[in-house]
């Protein structure tokens, strides 16, 4: 698909830019079309730019909707200008456009409370960067505060055509930084990835009444919290979310993360401390499973992953209902594939196994974990 730029005045072009992790593009595109279909005719002009990046014509009326995208990491407004040097943004027309867009972002976002900004560009300490910061301070009425400015501006070479892009992030922090998160936990899953996994499970369980969902390695609760954002837990037809982990610290954070969502009530959210290969659950009691498995980097030892995963599959085979979806994320993909093969080889008339439906790789900085879409198979199938 060709990329798209909308809303141009002369040689100044401006548009929304939506970012996500490479591997989540299909989820972000689907969420855009789902959330914005009724609020913006311009959704038909959503365009893929490059890996992890989309453009959408500028329309201030849809900004609030864009900021609710759970699979996006960043939403920005891009001002693109032709010119050989960054000083093009010190021109009168370019400055007026930046000032107008910053004002609209502040108005429609509703998340900015300070009159400060920070600017990043190649050659951050160069005289040109200093002159541009001083110019922006005068033009925007904002004070530059290195590393702590509330508005985040960035310069780059234009992605489309010759020239430069001036990027205005639409929120003080990236969208991937969630308000529900109360503390850091090493190895915690990024919220947009958790949301994408939750989307798949929610869709797969759409026809199930009052489903029970399990995360046997819940950690600080990212997957279950993001799933809770999509469903109404408790009450008739609500999801019951179960989370287990061997770490008391992780479970404590899970409780803190769920507290703002107020889903800790009967039929809603339950935690237990225990191993993923020894589940305190009855047979055929779980409708679906999601989990960011340990893979030997932060938790566990890589050499023992295949054995651990095999044990987890055996236990999931006991508690998951026939045909139940199981979504597992791990960096140790080869170990999980081997565990799946072992699980299938163990098949007997009375022993369930899991069918691998597909795999998806997701680029998360230095790591590229794989999401395994599996399904429990009836023993006699």
C-alpha positions in Angstrom: 0.0 0.0 0.0 1.2 3.5 -0.8 1.7 5.9 2.0 -0.4 9.0 2.3 -0.1 12.6 3.3 -3.2 14.8 3.9 -4.0 18.4 4.9 -1.4 20.5 3.0 -1.1 24.2 2.6 1.3 25.1 -0.1 4.5 23.3 0.6 3.6 22.6 4.3 1.9 19.2 4.8 0.5 17.8 8.0 -1.1 14.5 9.0 -1.5 12.1 11.9 1.1 9.4 12.4 0.2 6.2 14.3 3.0 3.9 15.6 3.0 0.4 16.9 5.4 -2.5 17.2 6.4 -4.3 14.1 4.1 -7.3 14.0 1.1 -5.5 15.4 0.2 -3.6 12.3 -2.9 -5.7 11.5 -4.2 -5.3 15.0 -3.7 -1.5 15.0 -5.4 -1.2 11.5 -8.3 -3.3 12.7 -8.7 -1.3 15.9 -8.6 2.0 13.9 -11.4 0.8 11.6 -13.4 -0.5 14.5 -13.1 2.5 16.8 -13.2 5.3 14.2 -15.6 4.0 11.6 -18.5 6.0 13.0 -16.5 9.1 13.9 -14.4 9.8 10.9 -15.0 9.4 7.2 -11.2 9.9 6.8 -10.7 6.4 8.3 -10.9 5.2 4.7 -7.7 7.0 4.1 -5.7 5.2 6.7 -2.4 4.3 4.9 0.5 2.0 5.7 3.8 4.0 5.6 6.4 1.5 6.8 6.8 -1.2 9.4 5.0 -0.2 12.5 3.7 3.1 11.1 0.5 4.4 9.6 -0.7 7.9 8.4 -4.1 9.4 8.6 -5.3 12.8 7.3 -5.3 15.5 10.0 -8.7 16.0 11.6 -8.7 17.5 15.1 -12.1 16.1 15.8 -10.8 12.5 15.8 -7.8 13.1 18.0 -9.6 12.1 21.2 -10.6 8.8 19.5 -7.0 8.1 18.3 -5.7 8.5 21.9 -8.0 5.6 23.0 -6.2 3.2 20.6 -4.9 0.4 22.9 -2.6 -1.2 20.3 -0.8 2.1 19.3 2.4 3.0 21.0 2.5 6.7 19.9 0.1 9.1 18.2 1.7 12.2 16.7 1.0 15.1 14.3 3.7 15.4 11.6 4.4 18.7 9.8 6.4 18.0 6.7 8.2 20.7 4.8 10.5 20.9 1.8 13.9 22.3 2.6 17.6 21.3 2.8 18.1 22.1 6.5 16.1 22.1 9.7 16.0 25.9 9.7 13.1 25.6 7.3 10.9 25.3 10.4 12.0 28.8 11.5 10.1 30.3 8.5 7.0 32.3 9.2 4.5 30.0 7.4 6.0 26.8 9.0 6.1 28.4 12.4 2.4 29.5 12.2 1.4 25.9 11.2 3.4 24.4 14.1 1.9 26.9 16.5 -1.7 26.2 15.3 -1.2 22.4 15.5 0.4 22.5 19.0 -2.6 24.6 20.2 -5.1 22.1 18.8 -3.2 19.2 20.3 -3.3 20.8 23.7 -7.1 21.6 23.3 -8.3 18.2 22.0 -5.9 16.0 24.0 -6.7 17.4 27.4 -3.5 15.9 28.8 -1.1 18.8 28.9 -0.8 20.9 32.0 2.7 22.5 31.8 4.1 25.1 29.4 7.3 23.2 28.6 8.7 21.2 25.7 11.8 19.2 24.7 13.2 18.8 21.2 15.2 15.9 19.8 17.1 16.0 16.5 20.3 14.8 15.0 22.9 17.1 16.3 21.1 17.9 19.5 24.0 20.0 20.8 24.6 21.9 17.5 24.2 25.6 17.0 21.3 24.9 14.6 19.4 22.9 17.3 20.0 25.7 19.8 18.6 28.3 17.4 15.5 26.2 16.7 14.8 25.7 20.4 15.1 29.4 21.1 12.8 30.1 18.1 10.2 27.7 19.4 10.3 29.2 22.9 9.5 32.6 21.5 6.9 31.4 18.9 5.0 28.9 21.1 5.3 30.5 24.5 6.7 27.3 25.9 9.9 26.9 27.9 12.5 24.3 26.8 13.3 21.9 29.6 15.8 19.2 28.4 14.7 15.6 29.2 11.6 16.8 31.2 9.6 19.1 28.8 6.0 18.0 28.7 5.6 18.5 25.0 7.9 16.2 23.0 9.0 17.4 19.5 11.3 15.6 17.2 13.0 16.3 13.8 13.8 13.7 11.2 14.4 13.5 7.5 11.1 13.4 5.7 9.7 9.9 5.2 7.8 11.0 2.2 9.7 13.0 -0.4 12.5 15.5 0.2 12.7 17.8 3.2 12.1 17.4 6.9 9.4 16.3 9.3 8.6 18.1 12.5 6.8 15.6 14.8 4.5 16.7 17.6 3.6 13.9 20.0 -0.1 14.1 20.9 0.5 13.1 24.6 3.1 13.9 27.3 4.0 10.2 27.5 3.7 7.5 24.8 0.3 5.7 24.7 2.1 2.5 25.7 2.6 4.0 29.1 -0.7 3.1 30.9 -2.3 5.0 33.7 -3.3 1.8 35.4 0.4 0.8 35.9 1.4 1.4 39.5 4.9 0.0 39.5 7.6 -1.5 37.3 8.2 -5.2 37.1 11.1 -6.6 35.2 9.9 -8.6 32.2 6.5 -7.1 32.2 4.7 -7.2 28.9 4.2 -4.0 26.9 0.6 -3.0 27.1 -0.1 -2.6 23.3 1.1 -6.3 22.9 -1.1 -7.4 25.8 -4.0 -5.5 24.2 -3.5 -7.2 20.9 -3.5 -10.7 22.5 -6.5 -9.8 24.5 -8.3 -8.7 21.3 -7.7 -12.2 19.8 -8.9 -14.0 22.8 -12.0 -11.8 23.2 -12.9 -12.4 19.6 -12.4 -16.2 19.9 -14.6 -16.4 23.0 -17.3 -14.1 21.7 -19.9 -16.8 21.6 -19.1 -18.2 25.1 -21.3 -17.2 28.0 -19.5 -16.1 31.1 -16.1 -17.5 30.0 -13.2 -18.2 32.4 -9.8 -16.9 31.2 -6.5 -18.0 32.8 -3.0 -16.6 32.8 -0.9 -19.2 34.6 2.2 -16.9 34.5 0.5 -13.6 35.0 3.4 -11.6 36.4 2.2 -8.0 37.1 -1.1 -8.6 35.3 -0.6 -6.8 32.0 -2.5 -9.4 29.9 -5.4 -9.7 32.2 -5.7 -5.9 32.8 -5.7 -5.2 29.1 -8.3 -7.9 28.6 -10.4 -6.4 31.4 -10.4 -3.1 29.5 -12.2 -4.9 26.6 -14.8 -6.8 28.5 -17.3 -6.2 31.4 -16.2 -8.5 34.2 -18.6 -9.7 36.7 -22.4 -10.0 36.4 -24.3 -11.9 33.7 -22.2 -12.8 30.8 -19.0 -11.3 32.2 -15.5 -12.7 32.0 -13.9 -14.3 35.0 -10.2 -13.6 35.0 -7.8 -15.9 36.8 -4.1 -15.1 37.3 -1.4 -17.2 38.9 2.3 -16.7 39.5 5.0 -18.0 41.8 6.2 -14.4 42.7 4.5 -12.7 45.6 5.9 -9.4 44.3 4.3 -9.9 40.9 0.9 -10.8 42.4 1.0 -7.7 44.7 1.5 -5.5 41.6 -1.3 -7.3 39.8 -3.6 -6.4 42.6 -2.5 -2.8 42.5 -2.9 -2.7 38.7 -6.4 -4.0 38.8 -7.5 -1.7 41.6 -8.2 1.4 39.4 -10.4 -0.8 37.1 -12.6 -1.9 40.1 -13.0 -5.4 38.8 -12.0 -7.2 42.1 -15.4 -8.6 42.9 -17.1 -12.1 42.7 -17.2 -13.3 39.1 -14.5 -10.8 38.1 -10.8 -11.2 39.0 -9.0 -13.8 41.1 -5.3 -14.4 41.9 -3.5 -17.3 43.4 0.2 -18.1 44.1 1.4 -21.3 42.4 3.2 -23.0 39.6 2.0 -23.0 36.0 2.5 -26.8 35.8 0.5 -27.5 39.0 -2.8 -25.5 38.6 -5.3 -25.4 41.5 -8.2 -25.8 39.1 -10.6 -28.5 38.2 -10.7 -30.3 34.8 -12.3 -28.5 31.9 -12.9 -25.4 33.9 -11.1 -22.8 31.7 -12.4 -21.5 28.4 -9.3 -19.7 27.2 -5.6 -19.1 28.2 -3.3 -16.1 27.6 0.3 -15.9 28.9 3.6 -14.3 28.5 5.7 -17.3 29.4 9.1 -17.2 31.2 11.8 -17.8 28.7 15.1 -17.8 30.6 16.1 -14.1 30.3 14.6 -12.7 33.5 12.8 -15.7 34.9 13.8 -19.3 34.7 16.7 -21.0 32.9 16.7 -21.3 29.1 18.1 -24.8 29.2 15.0 -26.1 31.1 12.4 -24.3 29.0 11.3 -27.2 26.9 10.7 -29.4 29.9 8.8 -26.5 31.7 6.7 -25.8 28.6 5.9 -29.5 28.2 4.7 -29.7 31.8 2.6 -26.6 31.3 0.9 -28.1 28.2 0.1 -31.2 30.0 -1.6 -29.2 32.8 -3.4 -26.9 30.4 -4.6 -30.0 28.6 -6.4 -31.0 31.8 -8.0 -27.7 32.7 -8.9 -26.1 29.3 -12.2 -27.1 27.7 -12.1 -28.9 24.3 -11.4 -26.5 21.4 -10.4 -23.8 23.9 -8.0 -21.1 22.5 -4.5 -20.8 24.1 -2.3 -17.8 23.2 1.3 -18.0 24.4 4.1 -15.5 23.9 7.7 -16.4 24.3 11.2 -15.5 23.1 12.2 -19.2 23.4 10.2 -20.1 20.3 12.1 -23.2 19.5 11.6 -24.6 23.0 7.8 -24.1 22.7 7.7 -25.8 19.3 9.6 -28.7 20.7 7.1 -28.8 23.7 4.2 -28.8 21.2 5.7 -31.7 19.4 6.2 -33.6 22.6 2.6 -32.9 23.6 1.4 -34.2 20.3 3.6 -37.3 20.5 2.2 -38.1 23.9 -1.3 -38.3 22.4 -3.3 -41.3 23.5 -7.0 -42.0 23.3 -7.4 -40.3 26.7 -4.8 -37.5 26.4 -5.6 -34.1 24.9 -3.1 -32.2 22.8 -2.8 -28.7 21.3 -2.9 -27.9 17.7 -0.7 -24.9 16.5 -2.8 -22.7 14.3 -0.3 -20.0 13.5 2.7 -18.0 14.8 3.3 -14.2 14.8 6.6 -12.5 15.5 6.6 -9.1 17.3 9.6 -6.8 17.4 10.1 -5.3 20.9 13.4 -3.5 20.7 16.1 -6.0 21.5 13.7 -8.9 21.6 11.5 -10.5 19.0 9.1 -12.9 20.8 6.7 -15.2 19.0 3.0 -15.4 19.7 1.7 -18.9 19.4 -2.0 -19.4 18.5 -3.0 -22.8 19.8 -6.2 -24.8 20.3 -7.0 -27.7 22.5 -8.0 -30.8 20.5 -10.4 -33.4 21.6 -8.6 -36.7 22.2 -10.5 -38.6 19.6 -10.2 -36.0 16.8 
